[in-house]
């Protein structure tokens, strides 16, 4: 048995799991010389949700992040997580986009491509693996580990053989939710090692408190590579501590050969850095064995908590966690990993917040049920499938076979805002966010979200403090504002620490400026008179199920619509939902425009039934 090799996750999956993927490049570069000197097999530093977070929140060019990390880490392999045909977005891309993305990532410094498909549909890995090999880089085929009535070790071994036949250089078992148990890990590794002559990597989240034991049993069974995170960014929904595993294996046949004291210096650095991102810390960062039931992966649970907080619904997390397994069963037991984790999670949130299961179905769930993401592991719920897609034809082939080449069209669409192929690919991954990013970059107006909660501006241009002492009935309390809901909400939630104790308060706005919107005529006058959109009072008032933003307005005032006709597309929690007409009639009010923030207690469109 050769020494065990370690891939360090501090620069990607650790902060994705614990800090909602918010760590900035400026906090990574200073520690890179020490990281580079350790002798890790690889440093995972790109892919997953980092591309999205760079554009959406941090206002960093993800390609520039990769180039600078490559420069700062000349002696260590760089590793990324790639979602097969989904790349780093939430849909399938044409083969020419996949090939271009892999080629540019390789050219900018990426060495190891960990390639997976959320459904374990290997048809969706072929192009990315081929492109990686063409770039002369390391293609790591990945098995997404999950538990269900249709998943077993025999199926995973079959996958391993197929990945080897596809030309992969190594195989990774991706236990994204921390579902592996020690003896199951041992048995799976033994079975894979007997079937496939390739290096085996184990990636197991620490959520259930079992990861270190799983790693040890996997190593004893023949696993040569494990993923760990520096101790100050480890545990909970993250991973096993790097230092702990190095110490555990020291002076054994599996000794990593890494210098524990030098790694500890890196741990101290990230201990201080983590404090800067306290506002993104999830409450779900400790051991949580419920993952063995709800199967929510590490990267998803912190984002889910953060997103529920933004929806003013963090208190309903338990209901959402209970609903996720039910939705997963309805969808044929997909493994919960991006994008299926978002697809299942967001639908579960909608089911809980609307009070009625599948009253609103996201566009992504509809696409999934049609076969747009690939082959579901098990049959889906027939009734739900009919409700979602009606009589539309099911997709039986590899979904990307239905896509035409996109790069030329994408380059034309983004035009002069793109100054490189990388910019075109940024636009391809996230059209709305990517376009906005490139636009602001050209104008020199990129501004990252603040690390502390934003202050509120009042009419005389003074700003409200975020930390202060307040005296009430002769007692003095220290108050710090740690977060706030959307400013546009009539009832806005504020999250405080009062003498160090977390509290939540709701502030109902009684006087405010008029919100912008797309309404016209009498309907707009009604909105202006009230200072906000009218409250829903009748059947023809169209609303949204949860707070979000308007992606597209599909109708205009005076249009005639039929019941069930699409009116709007909204986005919430990174998922799009089509809002349909509840009745037929004439559009007599449009109160929104593209980009507007919206809430459930507002009328977005008014339909008047025809006599």
SENU-106510 format. One record per residue (C-alpha): x, y, z; chain. Coordinates in Angstrom, 2 decimals, always signed. Each point is the difference from the previous one (the first is absolute). Last residue first. Layout:
BEGIN
SITE       X       Y       Z kette
SITE       X       Y       Z     A
...
END
This chain:
BEGIN
SITE       X       Y       Z kette
SITE  -68.15  +39.12  -19.50     A
SITE   +3.74   -0.17   -0.37     A
SITE   +1.95   -0.79   +3.16     A
SITE   +2.27   +2.80   +1.22     A
SITE   +3.60   -1.08   +0.47     A
SITE   +2.34   +2.00   +2.24     A
SITE   +3.74   -0.62   +0.01     A
SITE   +2.57   +0.13   +2.79     A
SITE   -2.39   +0.40   +2.92     A
SITE   +2.02   -0.01   +3.22     A
SITE   -0.06   -2.16   +3.16     A
SITE   +2.30   -2.65   -1.46     A
SITE   +2.97   +2.34   -0.52     A
SITE   +1.76   +1.50   -3.03     A
SITE   +3.39   +1.48   -0.86     A
SITE   -0.05   +1.61   -3.45     A
SITE   +2.60   -1.10   -2.60     A
SITE   -2.40   -0.09   -2.95     A
SITE   -3.01   +2.19   +0.65     A
SITE   -2.91   -0.28   +2.38     A
SITE   -3.48   +1.42   +0.65     A
SITE   -1.76   -1.05   -3.18     A
SITE   -3.69   +0.83   +0.15     A
SITE   -3.12   -0.60   -2.06     A
SITE   +1.06   -3.22   -1.72     A
SITE   -3.19   -1.33   -1.58     A
SITE   -1.62   -3.34   +0.80     A
SITE   +0.73   -3.61   +0.86     A
SITE   +0.61   -1.12   +3.55     A
SITE   +2.94   -1.01   +2.23     A
SITE   +2.47   +1.26   -2.63     A
SITE   +3.35   -1.75   +0.34     A
SITE   +3.16   +0.83   +1.92     A
SITE   +3.05   -1.83   -1.40     A
SITE   +2.62   -0.69   +2.63     A
SITE   +3.78   +0.43   -0.27     A
SITE   +2.45   -1.38   +2.55     A
SITE   +2.94   +1.90   +1.50     A
SITE   -1.70   +0.17   +3.44     A
SITE   -2.86   +1.95   -1.57     A
SITE   -0.33   +1.03   -3.62     A
SITE   -3.24   +1.08   -1.67     A
SITE   -1.36   -0.58   -3.49     A
SITE   -3.23   +1.79   -0.76     A
SITE   -3.31   -0.43   -1.82     A
SITE   -0.10   -3.62   -1.20     A
SITE   -3.50   -1.04   -1.15     A
SITE   -1.81   -2.31   +2.44     A
SITE   -3.35   +1.76   -0.36     A
SITE   -0.10   +1.81   -3.34     A
SITE   +1.36   +3.46   -0.69     A
SITE   -1.13   +3.17   -1.74     A
SITE   +2.58   +2.77   -0.14     A
SITE   -1.22   +3.45   +1.05     A
SITE   +3.10   +0.60   +2.17     A
SITE   +3.03   -2.01   -1.04     A
SITE   +1.01   -3.66   +0.24     A
SITE   +3.17   -2.10   +0.39     A
SITE   +1.79   +1.95   +2.73     A
SITE   +3.43   -1.62   +0.53     A
SITE   +2.45   -0.65   +2.81     A
SITE   -1.96   +1.70   +2.77     A
SITE   +1.59   -0.35   +3.43     A
SITE   -0.64   -2.09   +3.09     A
SITE   -2.19   -0.23   +3.08     A
SITE   -2.26   -3.07   +0.08     A
SITE   -3.20   -1.34   -1.55     A
SITE   -0.41   +2.83   -2.49     A
SITE   -3.22   +1.91   -0.64     A
SITE   -2.59   +0.46   -2.75     A
SITE   -3.20   +1.84   +0.94     A
SITE   -2.79   -1.38   -2.15     A
SITE   -1.49   -2.05   +2.82     A
SITE   -0.53   +2.94   +2.31     A
SITE   +1.53   +1.95   +2.90     A
SITE   +3.76   +0.07   -0.59     A
SITE   +1.67   +3.02   +1.65     A
SITE   +0.88   +2.91   -2.25     A
SITE   +3.62   +0.72   -0.99     A
SITE   +1.66   +2.75   +2.01     A
SITE   -0.34   +3.69   +0.86     A
SITE   -3.76   -0.35   +0.28     A
SITE   -0.79   +2.72   -2.50     A
SITE   +2.82   -1.11   -2.27     A
SITE   -1.37   -3.56   -0.21     A
SITE   -3.53   +1.14   -0.82     A
SITE   +1.41   +2.45   -2.53     A
SITE   +1.92   -2.88   -1.57     A
SITE   -3.23   -2.01   -0.33     A
SITE   -1.81   +2.97   -1.46     A
SITE   +2.54   +0.34   -2.79     A
SITE   +3.33   -1.76   +0.10     A
SITE   +1.89   -2.47   +2.14     A
SITE   +3.66   -0.78   -0.65     A
SITE   +1.44   +0.49   +3.44     A
SITE   +2.00   +2.27   +2.27     A
SITE   -0.89   +0.11   +3.67     A
SITE   -1.60   +3.18   +1.35     A
SITE   +1.80   +1.29   +3.10     A
SITE   -1.03   -1.29   +3.40     A
SITE   -2.35   +0.52   +2.93     A
SITE   -1.51   -2.75   +2.17     A
SITE   +2.80   -2.57   -0.33     A
SITE   -0.47   -2.97   +2.34     A
SITE   +3.18   -0.87   +1.89     A
SITE   +0.41   -3.62   +1.06     A
SITE   +2.57   -0.89   +2.63     A
SITE   +2.40   -2.95   +0.33     A
SITE   +2.34   -0.58   +2.93     A
SITE   +3.44   -1.55   +0.47     A
SITE   +1.46   +0.46   +3.54     A
SITE   +3.30   +1.91   +0.20     A
SITE   -1.34   +2.84   +2.11     A
SITE   -2.69   +0.32   -2.66     A
SITE   +1.22   -1.56   -3.25     A
SITE   -2.40   +1.00   -2.73     A
SITE   -1.68   -1.41   -3.12     A
SITE   -2.45   +2.37   -1.67     A
SITE   -3.11   -1.18   -1.83     A
SITE   -1.89   +2.39   -2.27     A
SITE   -3.80   +0.07   -0.19     A
SITE   -0.83   +2.13   -3.04     A
SITE   +2.83   -1.70   -1.85     A
SITE   +1.99   +2.15   -2.44     A
SITE   +3.00   +0.29   +2.33     A
SITE   +0.58   -3.74   -0.25     A
SITE   +0.74   -1.66   +3.33     A
SITE   +2.67   +1.12   +2.44     A
SITE   +3.15   -1.32   +1.60     A
SITE   +2.36   +0.24   +2.99     A
SITE   -1.19   +3.27   +1.57     A
SITE   +1.89   +0.41   +3.28     A
SITE   -1.71   +1.13   +3.18     A
SITE   +1.58   +0.58   +3.43     A
SITE   -2.74   +0.48   +2.59     A
SITE   -0.39   +2.63   +2.72     A
SITE   -2.80   -0.28   +2.61     A
SITE   -1.86   +3.01   +1.48     A
SITE   -3.26   -0.74   -1.77     A
SITE   +1.76   -0.36   -3.39     A
SITE   +3.50   +1.31   -0.79     A
SITE   +1.63   -1.00   -3.28     A
SITE   +3.66   -0.63   -0.74     A
SITE   +1.16   -0.14   -3.62     A
SITE   +1.15   -2.16   -2.93     A
SITE   -1.42   +0.21   -3.54     A
SITE   -0.38   +3.79   +0.01     A
SITE   -2.57   +1.67   -2.28     A
SITE   +1.54   +2.13   -2.73     A
SITE   -0.40   +3.75   -0.45     A
SITE   -1.17   +1.13   -3.42     A
SITE   -2.69   +2.34   +1.40     A
SITE   -2.75   -2.29   -1.33     A
SITE   +1.27   -3.17   +1.68     A
SITE   +2.49   -2.56   -1.31     A
SITE   -0.01   -3.49   +1.48     A
SITE   +3.29   -1.68   +0.75     A
SITE   +1.08   -3.13   -1.83     A
SITE   +0.78   -3.06   +2.16     A
SITE   +3.75   -0.59   +0.40     A
SITE   +2.07   -1.79   -2.62     A
SITE   -1.40   +2.37   -2.59     A
SITE   -1.16   -1.38   -3.36     A
SITE   +2.63   +0.55   -2.64     A
SITE   +0.01   +3.15   -2.18     A
SITE   +0.67   -0.05   -3.72     A
SITE   -0.46   +3.51   -1.41     A
SITE   +2.87   +0.31   -2.46     A
SITE   -2.40   +0.44   -2.91     A
SITE   +1.39   -3.00   -1.89     A
SITE   -0.04   -2.04   +3.21     A
SITE   -3.56   +1.10   +0.66     A
SITE   -1.12   -1.29   -3.40     A
SITE   +2.01   -3.21   +0.32     A
SITE   -1.60   -0.74   +3.37     A
SITE   -3.51   +0.86   -1.22     A
SITE   +0.40   -2.27   -3.01     A
SITE   +1.30   -2.82   +2.20     A
SITE   -2.85   +0.39   +2.47     A
SITE   -2.66   -0.16   -2.68     A
SITE   +1.66   -2.56   -2.28     A
SITE   +1.51   -2.25   +2.70     A
SITE   +2.27   -2.72   -1.39     A
SITE   -0.04   +1.25   -3.60     A
SITE   +0.86   +3.59   +1.02     A
SITE   +3.06   -1.27   +1.85     A
SITE   +0.81   -2.14   -3.04     A
SITE   -0.07   +3.08   -2.23     A
SITE   +2.28   +1.77   +2.47     A
SITE   +2.45   -2.92   -0.10     A
SITE   +0.01   +0.14   -3.79     A
SITE   +1.36   +3.52   +0.35     A
SITE   -1.00   +3.69   -0.03     A
SITE   -3.68   -0.59   +0.61     A
SITE   -1.95   +3.23   +0.49     A
SITE   +0.48   +0.54   -3.73     A
SITE   -2.74   -2.44   -0.96     A
SITE   -1.78   -2.05   +2.67     A
SITE   -2.50   -1.40   -2.48     A
SITE   +2.50   -0.48   -2.84     A
SITE   +2.36   -1.98   +2.23     A
SITE   -2.91   -2.10   +1.26     A
SITE   -1.10   -0.75   -3.58     A
SITE   +3.48   -1.14   -1.00     A
SITE   +0.44   -2.08   +3.13     A
SITE   -3.37   -1.77   -0.17     A
SITE   +0.23   -3.10   -2.20     A
SITE   -3.44   -1.62   -0.23     A
SITE   -1.55   -1.88   +2.89     A
SITE   -2.12   -3.15   -0.36     A
SITE   +2.95   -2.35   +0.49     A
SITE   +0.68   +1.89   +3.25     A
SITE   -2.99   -1.76   +1.60     A
SITE   +1.47   -3.49   -0.52     A
SITE   -3.00   -1.75   -1.52     A
SITE   -3.38   -0.81   +1.62     A
SITE   -1.45   +3.51   +0.23     A
SITE   -3.73   -0.27   +0.71     A
SITE   -2.47   +1.64   -2.38     A
SITE   -2.29   +2.67   +1.41     A
SITE   -3.50   -1.20   +0.85     A
SITE   -0.22   +1.71   +3.37     A
SITE   +3.46   +0.96   +1.26     A
SITE   -0.43   +0.69   +3.72     A
SITE   -3.38   -1.51   +0.79     A
SITE   +0.75   -3.08   -2.10     A
SITE   +3.34   -0.49   +1.78     A
SITE   -1.63   +0.50   +3.40     A
SITE   -2.59   -2.67   -0.74     A
SITE   +2.61   -2.44   -1.31     A
SITE   +2.35   +0.31   +3.00     A
SITE   +3.48   -0.61   -1.35     A
SITE   +1.45   -3.41   -0.90     A
SITE   +3.46   -0.64   +1.49     A
SITE   +3.56   +1.31   -0.55     A
SITE   -1.32   +2.86   -2.16     A
SITE   +1.48   +0.05   -3.52     A
SITE   +1.32   +3.35   -1.16     A
SITE   -0.36   +3.65   +0.93     A
SITE   -2.72   +0.84   -2.54     A
SITE   -1.88   -3.23   +0.66     A
SITE   -3.47   +1.58   +0.07     A
SITE   -0.13   -0.30   +3.77     A
SITE   +3.30   +1.88   +0.28     A
SITE   -1.18   +2.81   -2.28     A
SITE   -3.18   +0.38   +2.06     A
SITE   +2.02   -0.03   +3.22     A
SITE   +2.28   +2.68   -1.49     A
SITE   -2.95   +2.16   -1.02     A
SITE   -1.10   +0.04   +3.63     A
SITE   -3.34   -1.50   +1.00     A
SITE   -2.50   +2.09   +1.95     A
SITE   -2.98   -1.71   +1.62     A
SITE   +2.38   -2.94   +0.16     A
SITE   -0.79   -0.81   +3.64     A
SITE   -2.30   +2.52   +1.63     A
SITE   +0.92   +2.31   +2.89     A
SITE   +1.70   +2.46   -2.31     A
SITE   +3.06   +0.21   +2.27     A
SITE   +0.40   -3.75   +0.45     A
SITE   -0.47   -1.12   -3.61     A
SITE   +2.11   +2.92   -1.21     A
SITE   +2.84   -0.95   +2.39     A
SITE   -0.18   -3.63   -1.18     A
SITE   +0.14   +1.18   -3.60     A
SITE   +3.08   +2.06   +0.84     A
SITE   +1.71   -2.96   +1.64     A
SITE   -0.76   -2.51   -2.77     A
SITE   +1.29   +2.23   -2.81     A
SITE   +2.83   +1.42   +2.11     A
SITE   +1.17   -3.49   +0.98     A
SITE   -0.51   -1.13   -3.61     A
SITE   +2.44   +2.67   -1.27     A
SITE   +2.21   -0.57   +1.94     A
SITE   -0.01   -3.13   +2.17     A
SITE   -2.86   -1.88   +1.59     A
SITE   +0.07   -3.38   -1.74     A
SITE   -3.22   -0.41   -2.00     A
SITE   -2.61   -2.26   +1.61     A
SITE   -2.67   -0.24   -2.72     A
SITE   -1.39   +3.54   +0.11     A
SITE   -2.89   -0.82   +2.36     A
SITE   +2.49   -1.68   +2.36     A
SITE   +2.14   +3.15   +0.06     A
SITE   -3.06   +2.13   +0.73     A
SITE   -0.80   -2.18   +3.00     A
SITE   +3.62   +0.00   +1.20     A
SITE   +0.08   +3.85   -0.17     A
SITE   -3.26   +0.53   +1.91     A
SITE   +1.39   -0.85   +3.44     A
SITE   +2.96   +2.34   -0.48     A
SITE   -2.39   +2.73   -1.15     A
SITE   -2.21   -0.42   +3.06     A
SITE   +3.05   +0.15   +2.27     A
SITE   +1.24   +3.16   -1.75     A
SITE   -3.26   +1.84   +0.66     A
SITE   +1.45   +2.42   +2.57     A
SITE   +2.36   +1.31   -2.69     A
SITE   -3.00   +1.38   -1.87     A
SITE   +0.73   +3.71   -0.48     A
SITE   +0.70   -0.78   -3.69     A
SITE   +3.58   +1.27   +0.46     A
SITE   +0.33   -2.33   +3.00     A
SITE   -1.26   -2.85   -2.16     A
SITE   +2.80   +0.81   -2.45     A
SITE   +2.70   -0.04   +2.69     A
SITE   -1.31   -3.28   +1.43     A
SITE   -0.13   -1.56   -3.47     A
SITE   +3.49   +1.27   -0.78     A
SITE   +1.34   -1.57   +3.19     A
SITE   -1.87   -3.24   -0.76     A
SITE   +0.98   -0.27   -3.65     A
SITE   +3.78   -0.16   +0.17     A
SITE   -0.16   -2.66   +2.70     A
SITE   -2.48   -2.27   -1.74     A
SITE   -3.65   -0.45   +1.09     A
SITE   -0.59   -3.76   +0.35     A
SITE   -3.26   +0.51   +1.97     A
SITE   +0.28   -3.27   +1.96     A
SITE   +3.73   -0.63   +0.58     A
SITE   +0.35   +3.79   -0.08     A
SITE   -1.93   -0.02   +3.28     A
SITE   +3.32   -0.99   +1.60     A
SITE   +0.94   +3.66   +0.40     A
SITE   +3.45   +0.75   +1.37     A
SITE   +0.50   +3.76   +0.12     A
SITE   -0.18   +2.70   -2.66     A
SITE   -3.77   +0.31   -0.43     A
SITE   -0.45   +3.52   +1.38     A
SITE   +1.62   +1.17   -3.22     A
SITE   +2.81   +2.50   -0.03     A
SITE   -0.47   +2.67   -2.66     A
SITE   +0.07   +2.95   +2.41     A
SITE   +3.14   -1.39   +1.59     A
SITE   +2.03   +0.45   -3.17     A
SITE   +2.87   +2.04   +1.44     A
SITE   +0.32   -2.48   +2.88     A
SITE   +1.02   -2.72   -2.46     A
SITE   +3.18   +1.90   -0.84     A
SITE   +1.32   -0.23   +3.55     A
SITE   -0.39   -3.77   +0.23     A
SITE   +1.19   -0.21   -3.60     A
SITE   +3.44   +1.26   +1.02     A
SITE   +0.20   -2.26   +3.04     A
SITE   -0.76   -3.03   -2.16     A
SITE   +2.77   +0.95   -2.42     A
SITE   +2.48   +0.02   +2.89     A
SITE   -1.33   -3.43   +1.00     A
SITE   +0.95   -1.33   -3.46     A
SITE   +3.59   +1.03   +0.64     A
SITE   -0.03   -1.79   +3.35     A
SITE   -1.44   -3.19   -1.52     A
SITE   +2.65   -0.35   -2.70     A
SITE   -1.40   -2.38   -2.62     A
SITE   +1.41   -3.49   -0.57     A
SITE   -3.51   -1.38   -0.47     A
SITE   +0.72   -3.03   +2.18     A
SITE   -2.05   -2.99   -1.22     A
SITE   +2.37   -2.72   +1.23     A
SITE   -0.28   +1.67   +3.41     A
SITE   +2.31   +2.54   +1.63     A
SITE   -2.51   +2.83   -0.58     A
SITE   -3.43   -1.10   -1.23     A
SITE   -2.02   +1.47   +2.87     A
SITE   +2.10   +3.18   +0.09     A
SITE   -0.52   +0.69   -3.72     A
SITE   -3.71   -0.78   +0.41     A
SITE   -0.33   +2.42   +2.92     A
SITE   +1.98   +2.74   -1.74     A
SITE   -2.20   -0.13   -3.09     A
SITE   -3.20   +0.25   +2.01     A
SITE   -2.79   -2.22   -1.41     A
SITE   -2.45   +1.88   -2.20     A
SITE   -2.59   +2.82   -0.19     A
SITE   -3.63   -0.36   +1.09     A
SITE   +1.12   -0.31   +3.58     A
SITE   +3.75   -0.24   +0.24     A
SITE   +2.76   +1.94   -1.73     A
SITE   +0.92   +3.62   -0.78     A
SITE   +2.18   +0.59   +3.08     A
SITE   +1.28   -3.57   -0.40     A
SITE   +1.27   +0.35   -3.59     A
SITE   -2.31   -2.01   -2.23     A
SITE   +0.42   -3.61   -1.12     A
SITE   -0.40   -2.06   -3.18     A
SITE   +1.49   -3.51   -0.05     A
SITE   +2.23   -1.86   -2.46     A
SITE   +1.45   -3.54   -0.01     A
SITE   -3.13   -2.05   +0.83     A
SITE   +1.08   -3.62   +0.58     A
SITE   -2.33   -1.51   +2.60     A
SITE   +2.04   +1.41   +2.91     A
SITE   -0.32   +3.44   -1.60     A
SITE   -3.79   -0.40   -0.28     A
SITE   -0.21   -1.02   +3.68     A
SITE   +1.99   +3.09   +1.00     A
SITE   -1.95   +2.35   -2.24     A
SITE   -3.35   -1.28   +1.20     A
SITE   +1.10   +0.42   +3.61     A
SITE   +1.06   +3.59   -0.68     A
SITE   -3.29   +0.70   -1.83     A
SITE   -2.44   -1.35   +2.59     A
SITE   -1.23   +3.09   +1.84     A
SITE   -3.27   +0.16   -1.98     A
SITE   +0.95   +3.21   -1.82     A
SITE   +3.67   -0.87   -0.53     A
SITE   -0.16   -0.03   -3.79     A
SITE   +1.68   -2.84   -1.88     A
SITE   +2.22   +0.23   -3.09     A
SITE   +1.90   -3.26   -0.56     A
SITE   +2.50   -0.36   -2.85     A
SITE   +0.88   -3.30   -1.74     A
SITE   +3.01   -0.52   -2.25     A
SITE   -0.91   -2.25   -2.96     A
SITE   +0.08   -3.77   -0.59     A
SITE   -3.76   -0.54   +0.19     A
SITE   -2.09   -2.97   +1.19     A
SITE   +1.82   -1.22   +3.13     A
SITE   +0.78   +3.59   +1.01     A
SITE   -3.68   +0.93   -0.44     A
SITE   -1.23   -2.87   +2.17     A
SITE   +2.58   +0.68   +2.70     A
SITE   -0.88   +3.71   +0.00     A
SITE   -3.72   -0.74   +0.30     A
SITE   +0.50   -2.47   +2.86     A
SITE   +2.21   +2.38   +1.97     A
SITE   -2.31   +2.96   -0.50     A
SITE   -3.00   -2.09   +1.11     A
SITE   +2.01   -0.96   +3.08     A
SITE   +0.71   +3.61   +0.92     A
SITE   -3.43   +1.46   -0.79     A
SITE   -0.52   +2.05   -3.13     A
SITE   -2.84   +2.52   -0.02     A
SITE   +2.10   +3.14   +0.43     A
SITE   -2.12   +2.03   -2.43     A
SITE   +2.47   +0.38   -2.88     A
SITE   +1.42   -3.49   +0.20     A
SITE   +1.90   +0.34   -3.27     A
SITE   +1.84   -3.23   -0.75     A
SITE   +2.77   +1.08   -2.33     A
SITE   +1.52   -2.03   -2.84     A
SITE   +3.34   +0.55   -1.67     A
SITE   +1.50   +0.59   -3.45     A
SITE   -3.34   -0.35   -1.81     A
SITE   +0.09   -1.53   -3.49     A
SITE   -3.68   -0.83   -0.58     A
SITE   +0.69   -3.66   +0.81     A
SITE   +1.09   +1.05   +3.50     A
SITE   -3.24   +1.91   +0.42     A
SITE   -1.98   -3.06   -1.14     A
SITE   +1.75   -2.26   +2.50     A
SITE   -0.64   +2.46   +2.83     A
SITE   -3.65   +0.33   -0.97     A
SITE   -0.44   -3.78   +0.24     A
SITE   +1.65   +0.14   +3.42     A
SITE   -2.49   +2.69   +1.04     A
SITE   -2.95   -2.11   -1.12     A
SITE   +1.24   -3.00   +1.94     A
SITE   +0.50   +2.14   +3.09     A
SITE   -3.69   +0.94   +0.09     A
SITE   -2.42   +2.72   -1.14     A
SITE   -3.62   -0.70   -0.96     A
SITE   -1.72   -0.04   +3.41     A
SITE   +1.98   +3.11   +0.95     A
SITE   +3.36   +1.01   +1.41     A
SITE   +2.44   +2.35   -1.74     A
SITE   +3.52   +0.06   -1.32     A
SITE   +0.71   +2.11   -3.08     A
SITE   +2.62   -1.98   -1.94     A
SITE   +2.61   +2.21   -1.63     A
SITE   +2.35   -0.39   -2.94     A
SITE   +3.24   +1.89   +0.51     A
SITE   +1.45   +1.27   -3.27     A
SITE   +3.59   +1.24   +0.50     A
SITE   +1.09   +2.41   -2.73     A
SITE   +1.41   -0.48   -3.50     A
SITE   -2.43   +2.56   -1.46     A
SITE   -1.44   -2.76   -2.22     A
SITE   -0.39   -2.14   +3.14     A
SITE   -2.05   +2.72   +1.64     A
SITE   -2.13   +0.47   -3.11     A
SITE   -0.74   -3.74   -0.19     A
SITE   -1.00   -0.07   +3.67     A
SITE   -2.25   +3.05   -0.44     A
SITE   -1.63   -1.50   -3.11     A
SITE   -0.74   -3.39   +1.57     A
SITE   -1.27   +1.12   +3.39     A
SITE   -3.72   +0.47   -0.78     A
SITE   -0.31   -3.48   -1.47     A
SITE   +1.20   -1.21   +3.40     A
SITE   -3.37   +0.69   +1.59     A
SITE   +1.06   +0.09   +3.66     A
SITE   -3.04   +2.24   +0.49     A
SITE   +1.98   +3.03   +1.19     A
SITE   +2.74   -0.65   -2.52     A
SITE   +3.65   +0.13   +1.01     A
SITE   +3.39   +1.18   -1.23     A
SITE   +2.93   +0.68   +2.33     A
SITE   +2.26   +1.89   -2.41     A
SITE   +3.62   +0.08   +1.14     A
SITE   +2.60   +2.41   -1.41     A
SITE   -1.63   +3.44   -0.36     A
SITE   +2.36   +2.83   -0.97     A
SITE   -1.63   +2.46   -2.37     A
SITE   +0.53   -2.23   -3.03     A
SITE   -1.73   -2.89   +1.77     A
SITE   -3.01   +2.16   +0.87     A
SITE   -0.05   +1.28   -3.59     A
SITE   -0.02   -3.52   -1.47     A
SITE   -2.61   -1.25   +2.47     A
SITE   -2.31   +2.91   -0.80     A
SITE   +0.47   -0.28   -3.76     A
SITE   -0.76   -3.72   +0.01     A
SITE   -3.13   +0.48   +2.11     A
SITE   -1.17   +2.92   -2.16     A
SITE   +0.53   -2.04   -3.20     A
SITE   -1.91   -2.91   +1.53     A
SITE   -3.11   +2.06   +0.64     A
SITE   -0.77   +0.97   +3.57     A
SITE   -2.26   -1.76   +2.47     A
SITE   -1.60   +2.18   +2.63     A
SITE   +0.84   +1.30   +3.47     A
SITE   +3.44   +1.47   -0.50     A
SITE   +3.55   -1.10   +0.82     A
SITE   +0.44   -2.58   -2.79     A
SITE   -3.52   -1.42   -0.40     A
SITE   +1.25   -2.60   -2.51     A
SITE   +2.31   -1.34   +2.68     A
SITE   -0.45   +1.88   +3.26     A
SITE   +3.65   +1.01   +0.39     A
SITE   +1.78   +0.19   +3.38     A
SITE   +3.48   +1.49   -0.26     A
SITE   +3.55   -0.99   +0.91     A
SITE   +3.27   +1.90   -0.07     A
SITE   +3.13   -2.14   +0.19     A
SITE   +2.67   +1.53   +2.21     A
SITE   +3.42   +1.49   -0.74     A
SITE   -0.91   +3.31   -1.64     A
SITE   -2.65   +1.02   +2.55     A
SITE   -0.08   +3.82   -0.14     A
SITE   +0.02   +0.18   -3.79     A
SITE   -2.72   -2.64   -0.30     A
SITE   -1.98   +1.81   +2.67     A
SITE   +0.28   +3.21   -1.99     A
SITE   -1.17   -1.66   -3.21     A
SITE   -2.93   -1.74   +1.72     A
SITE   -1.19   +3.18   +1.69     A
SITE   +0.32   +1.84   -3.35     A
SITE   -2.32   -2.61   -1.50     A
SITE   -2.47   +0.45   +2.85     A
SITE   -0.15   +3.78   -0.64     A
SITE   -0.84   +1.33   +3.43     A
SITE   -3.20   +1.86   +0.81     A
SITE   -0.22   -1.80   +3.37     A
SITE   -3.75   -0.62   +0.03     A
SITE   -1.41   -1.18   -3.32     A
SITE   +3.11   -0.30   -2.14     A
SITE   +2.39   -1.60   +2.47     A
SITE   -2.86   -1.94   +1.60     A
SITE   -0.98   -1.64   -3.32     A
SITE   +3.56   -1.08   -0.80     A
SITE   +0.56   -1.20   +3.57     A
SITE   -3.09   -2.24   +0.05     A
SITE   +1.81   -3.13   -1.13     A
SITE   +3.07   +0.98   -1.96     A
SITE   +3.27   +1.32   +1.36     A
SITE   +2.54   -0.45   +2.82     A
SITE   +0.52   -3.68   +0.73     A
SITE   +3.65   -0.24   +0.91     A
SITE   +1.73   -3.17   -1.17     A
SITE   +2.33   -2.81   +1.11     A
SITE   +0.94   +2.26   +2.91     A
SITE   +3.73   +0.60   +0.41     A
SITE   -0.06   +2.66   +2.70     A
SITE   +1.93   +2.76   -1.79     A
SITE   -2.86   +1.20   -2.21     A
SITE   -2.28   +0.51   +2.98     A
SITE   +2.67   +2.16   +1.66     A
SITE   +0.48   +2.11   -3.14     A
SITE   -3.81   +0.20   -0.49     A
SITE   -0.75   +1.52   +3.41     A
SITE   -0.02   +3.64   -1.17     A
SITE   -1.96   -0.88   -3.18     A
SITE   -3.11   -1.45   +1.62     A
SITE   -1.41   +2.95   +1.96     A
SITE   +0.25   +2.35   -3.00     A
SITE   -1.67   -2.70   -2.11     A
SITE   -3.17   +0.36   +2.00     A
SITE   -1.73   -2.63   +2.12     A
SITE   -3.77   +0.15   -0.51     A
SITE   -0.88   -3.55   -1.00     A
SITE   -2.99   -0.14   +2.42     A
SITE   +2.38   +0.11   +2.98     A
SITE   +0.05   -3.56   +1.35     A
SITE   -0.47   -2.33   -2.96     A
SITE   +1.24   +2.30   -2.76     A
SITE   +2.81   +1.06   +2.34     A
SITE   +1.23   -3.59   +0.32     A
SITE   -0.81   -0.93   -3.60     A
SITE   +2.24   +2.56   -1.65     A
SITE   +3.25   +1.48   +1.33     A
SITE   +0.16   -2.10   +3.16     A
SITE   -0.44   -3.30   -1.88     A
SITE   +3.47   -1.56   +0.30     A
SITE   +0.60   -3.20   -2.00     A
SITE   +2.01   -2.52   +1.99     A
SITE   +2.07   -2.97   -1.14     A
SITE   +0.30   -3.18   +2.06     A
SITE   +3.36   -1.73   -0.17     A
SITE   +0.20   -3.08   -2.18     A
SITE   -1.59   -3.33   +1.05     A
END
